[in-house]
C-alpha cells in the first residue's frame, strides 16, 4: 500500500477538540496500526515537557484512537547538559520509521538549534517525497519555511526582529513561504498580538528581510492547511482562515476552501487574477483550477476579510465567554437550574480542552470562573436564589397594615417599634402622598 504524501500546518489547537476530526481523517489514510510519533523537541527545554508529552499521548489515544510514541528528542545537543546519544538515535529512528509525525508548541528557535546538524529535516522531507503524513503546529509550524522569526524572544524579551534560517521543508515541495501561525491572535486586547504576537509593525519589518519571492503564509488559531501533494491541492480546515500575504496584499481563504498547490507555489499570480476580477469576489476560479470559497484582495492597512478572531468560536475562550454569560443571565433570572447547568458546562469544556498545549492563561481563567460560579451558588444556597422581595413581601405588607392601624389610633410608641424592626432587618419604609413604599 502506497502512503499518502501530506503536510498539515496548524495555527494552534493541535491537541484541542477543534482538530480531532482533522487528525482522525489524516490517520485514517494510513495502514493500521498507525506508526505515529510525537516530535517533542520544540518544548524540550520546558520543565513540564514530560507533562506536555503525556497530555498529547492521552489526546491521541482518547480522541483520535491512535497510540502515538514520544520521540524523546527534547535535547539533541547542548553545551551545558550532555545529551543521551542512545535516546537520540532511538528517537531519530522512530521519526524515520513513522508514517505520521506530529510536532507542536514550544520555541521555534530552540527546536531549530537542537535539530541543527541532525537528519530531522531530511526525514520530514522524505515523508513528503516518498510517503507519510507530517503535521506541524504552532511553534513547530514556524520552522517549516526557508526563514522564520524568533517570535517569543521578540514579544517577551524585546529582541529586535530578525530573520532566522528555518528547516526549509516547504521549498522541497516548491513553496517559498515563511509560516506565521496564531495569525489572528487577539490575546493582547488593547495591543496588537496578531501574526503570532508580532503585530502589524513588526511583521512588516520581518517582511522587508524576506527574499523577493518569499511570502507570508498565515494560519489562524484552531485552523489547519492540509496540503495533499498527490492531489496537488490544499484544504483549509478548522475555525478560521488561511492567508497568503504578498507584502501589501493579502488573499484570504475561509475554512472549507481548497487552494491549488500551484497557487501556494506561485501566489504572485493572484495579483494578475485579482486585477482581472473585482476585489472580494466569491467563488473565483484560479487559472481554471479548483475554485475557492472566497478569494479576496485586501489592500494595505487591512489584513482580515472575516470577523476579527473568528477562530475563537469553538475554543475554550469562546466556551468561557458563553457559559459565563449563561451563568450571569441565569442568576439574574433567579434560575438555579440554569446557573448550575452553565457551571457544569464550563467544567466539561475545561475537561475537553485539558489536552490543549496552547501556551495561554485561558485554562486558568476558566478554572477561576468555575470557582467563582461555585462561590456564587454557595451564597445563593444560603440566601436563596428567589427574589428576597417576593419572599418577605407578605410579611412586610402585614406589618405595614398593623403600623397603619396603630398610627391611626395614635399609638406612636407601637409605630416606632415597627419602624425600628424594619430598620434592623434592612427594610426602608417611606410615607408618600400616594401611600407607603418600601425597599430592601
N, C-alpha and C positions, 0 to 999 in steps of 0.2 A: 504494500500500500504506500503510494507516494504521499508525503506530508505536505500540507498547505504551507504557503510562504506568506506569513502575515506579520506586520508590525503594527502594534496598537500603542498609541500615545494618549495618555490620560492626563488631564489637567489637575485632577485631585479626585478624592473619593474612591481610590483604588481598592480599599478594603471596607467600603461602605455599602449599604443596601442599593444605592443607585447603580453600582457597577456589577451587581451579582449576575444579572441576565447577560451582560457582555462576557464576563468570564465563563459562564456556562456555555454560551453559544460558541465561544472560541475553543474551549477544551472538548466540546462535543465533536469537533472535527478531527480529533486525534485518536490514534489507537488506544485501547484500554489494556491495562491501566495506564493512565497518563503519566509520563515522566516529567513531572513539574518540579521546578527548582526555584526557590526564593534566593535571589542575589541580594544579600543583606549588607553589602558594603556601604551604601550611602549613609546609613545611620550607625555604622560600626563604632564610631567614636563616642556615642552616647552611652551613659551609664545604664540606661534602660533598654539597651539593644536586645538582650535576651527576651525581655517582656514584649517588645515590638514584634520579634520573630514569632513568639508563641501566639500572639494575637492574630498574626497573619496566617499561621498554620491552622488555627481554630476556625478562622473565617473561611478558608478554602475547604476545610473538612465539613463544616456545618452548613455553609451557604452554597458552595459551589460543588460539593460532593466529590472533591478531589483531594488526595493526600499530596501535600507539597513538602518537599525536603528542603532543609535550610543549608545553603552552601557553606556557611561558616566562614565566609571571606570578609570578616569585619576588619582585618588588617593584613595586608599583603607584605608591607614593609614599613618600617618606622625607625627613625634614628634613635629613639629612646627605649622602645619596647621590642624585644625580639619576637619576630613573627614565627608561628608554628609552621615549618615547611611541610610537614606531613599533612596538616589540615589544609594548607594552601593547595597542595597538589590534589588532595581528595576533592576539594571544592571546585577547582578548575576542571577536573574530570567530570564532575556532576553537571557542570554547565555545558560541557562539550557533549555529553550523552543525553541531555534533556531534550524533550520535544516542546516544552513550554517553559520559558524563562520569564520570571516576574521580578521587577525591582521598583521601589517606591520612594518614600520620603527620606529626608536626611539633608546632607550637604553635598551639592554637586562638586564643589572644589575638593572636598575630602575624598569623594569617590574617584574622581579623576586622578588625584595624586596616588591613591592606592592601586588603581588599575594600570597606571603608567608602567610600561615595560612588561606587562602580562599579556596573555592571549585572550583576555575577556572580550575586547573589541572584535578580534578576529573570529571568536566563537559565535558572537552575536551575528556578525555579517554572514558567517557560514550558514546559520539557520535561515536567513533571508534569501540566500542564494540557492541552497540545496534542500531546504525543507525544515520547517519548525515555526513556532509562534513565539514572538517576543513582545512582552507588554511592559513598557516603561512608563512610570507615572511620576508626577511631582518633581522632586529633586533629580531623580534618575532621568526623567524626560529632558531636563535641561542639558544633559550630557550628550544627547544624540547627534546634535549638529556639528558642523565644522568648527563652530565657535560657541562659547557660552559666556555668561556674565556671573560674577560672584554675588548673587543677589542678597544673600544674608549678610555677607561682610559689608556690602554697601548699605543695606537697610538698617542693620543692627549696630554695626561698628562705625559706620561713617567713612568706609574706604571709598576712594574715588572709583567711578565707573571705569571698568577696563575690559578688554577683550581677552578671553582665555581660550586655549585650544580645547575643543571637545573631542569626543570619541570619533567623530566624522563617520558615523554609521550611515547617516542619511545620504551622504554622497555616493555610497555604494549602490543605492537604488536611484541615483540621478537627481536627488533633491538637495539643493543648496539653500539651507534654511537654518536659522537659529531658533530653537524651540523655546517658547515662553509659556509655561503652564500657569495656573492660577491667574489666567489672563483678565478675568473680571473681578478679581478680589476686591472686597469692599470693607475689610476689617478696619481700615483706617478711620472710617466715619467721616470726620471733618478734614482729613488729608488724604491725598491720592495714593492708594496702595494697589491700583490696577497694575497689570503686567508683572505679576509675581513680586509685588511690593516695590517695584522701581518707580512707578508713577510716570506720567507723560514726559516730564522734563528729562529724567534720567534715561528713559527708553530712547528718546531722540538722540541723546549723547551716545548711547550704545550703537544706534543705527549708523551714525557717522563713522564708526570704526569698522563697519562691515564692508566686505568686498562689494563691488557694484552689482554682482549677480546673486548676492545673498539677501534673502528677505526674512522677515519675522513670521514664524508660524505660531499663532497664538491659540491655546486651548483653554477654554473656560473651565472653571471648577465643576466637578461632577459631570464631566464631559469627556468623551474619547473620540479619537480619529482612528478608525480601523482601516489600515492600508493593506488591501489584498493584492499582492504582486502578481498572482496568477490571473486574476480577473482584470488587473490594471485599473482598479477603481478604489476609492476610499469612501467610507461611510462615516457620517457624524452620528454618534450615539450619546445618550445621556440627556442632561437637562439644559445645557447651554449651547453655545455656538463655537465654531472654529473660524479663525480669522487669518487670512493671508494679507499681511501688511506690507505693502510695497512703498515704503517711505511715507509720502503724504497721502497715499490711497490705501484703503482697507476694503477687502472683499470678504463678506460675512456669509457663512453657511450655517443654517439652522440645523438642529437635531433632526435626523431623518434624511438629510441631504446626501447625495452622492457626488463625489468630485473625481473626475478622470485623473488618473495618475499623471497623465501628460500635463495637466494644469499645475499639479504640485511640482512637477519637474521644470516647468517654464511658465510661472504665473504672470510674467510680464506681458504675455499675450492678452491677458484680461483687459489691459488698458485699451488695446485695439478693439476688442469685443465690446467693451463698455462705451467706447466712442461711437460705435455703430448702433448702439441701443440706448434707450433712455435710462437714466440712473434709477436704482432701486426697483427695477422691473422684476417681477416674479416669473419663475419658470423659464429662465433664459437658457437656451442650449449653448454649449461651448464647443466650437469647432465641429459641430454636427454630432457630438458625442452625448453622453448621458446628461440630461438636464438636471438642474439643481432646484431645490425647493425655493431658495431665494439667493439671488446674486445681486449684491448692492455695491455701488461705488460710493465710499464715504470720503468726503473731502477733508482737507486739513482742518483741525480743530474739533473733529468729531470722529470717534472710533467705535461707535456702537450703533447697530441697526435694530437692536432689540431693547426691551426694558432693562435698565441697569440691574445687574446682579440677579438676572432671571434664573441662573442655575441654583440659587438658594432654595427654590421650590423643590421640595422633596429631600431637603437636607436637615440635619439636626437643628441648625439655626432656624430654619423655617418651622420645624416642629415646635421648638421652644416658643417662638413668637405666637404661633397659632394656639397652642394649648394654654399658654399664659393668658391670652385674650379670652379663651373659653372659660377658664377658671374665674377670671375677674368678672366676666359677664354673669356667670352662674352665682357668684357670691352677691353681686349687686341685686340679682333677681331673687335672692334667698332660696336658690335651688341647690340643696345639699347634694342630691344625687349627681347633678350636672357638674358640680365642683369636684366631687370625688372622681367622676369619670375623666375629667380633664387632667387631674393629678396622676391617675393611673396610666393614662395615655402617654403623658410625658415620660413617666418612669419606663414604660415599654419602649419608647423611642430611644431613650438613653441606652437601654439594653441592646436594641437593634443596631445602634451605631457604635457599640463598645469596641468593635474591632477596627474602626476607622483610625488610621495612623496619621491623619492630618494634624500637623502641629498647631493647635489652636486652643484657646481657653473656652471654647463653646461648651465642651462637656462639663467643665467646672461651673459655668454659668447655669447650665441646665440642672445640674445637681443642686445648686444653690436655690434655684427656683422651686424644685420639688420640696426642699426643706422648708422654704417659706410657705408653700401651699399647705404643707402638713401643719405648720405652726398656726396658720390662719384657721384651718379646720379644727385644731385643738381649741383655739379661742371660741370658735363657733359652738363647739361641744359644751363649753362652759356657759356661754351667754345665749346660745341658741341662734339659729340662722333666720328665724322668723323676725319680722319687723317688731322691735320692742314696743312700739306704739300700739300695734294690733293686740299684743299680749296684755298690756296694762290698761288699755282704754276702758274696758267695762268697770274696772275698779276706780280709776280716776274719775270717770263720769259719775259714779255712785257717790264718791266723796264730795265732788263738786255740788251735787244735788243736796247733800247734807249741809254743806257750807252755805248754800243759798238759803236754806231753811233757817239756820241759826242766825245768819245775818239779818234776815227779815224779822226775826224775833229779838234782834239787838243783843244776841248772846255773843258779843265780840270776843269774849275770852275763849269760847269754843272755836270761833272762827280763826283765832290766832293759832290755836293748837293744830288745826287742819293745815293752815298756811305753813307752819314750821315743819310739819310732817312732809309736805310736798318739797320744801327746800332740802330737807335731809336726804330725800331719795332722788334728787336731781330733776325735779319737775318744776318748770317755770309756769306760773299762773298769771294771766294778765286780764284785768277787767277792762273791757272796751265798751264803746257806745252800742255795739251790736250784740254784746254778750261776753261770756267768759271764753278765753283762748288758753291753750296750754301746749307746751312742748317739752320733750325730753332733753 
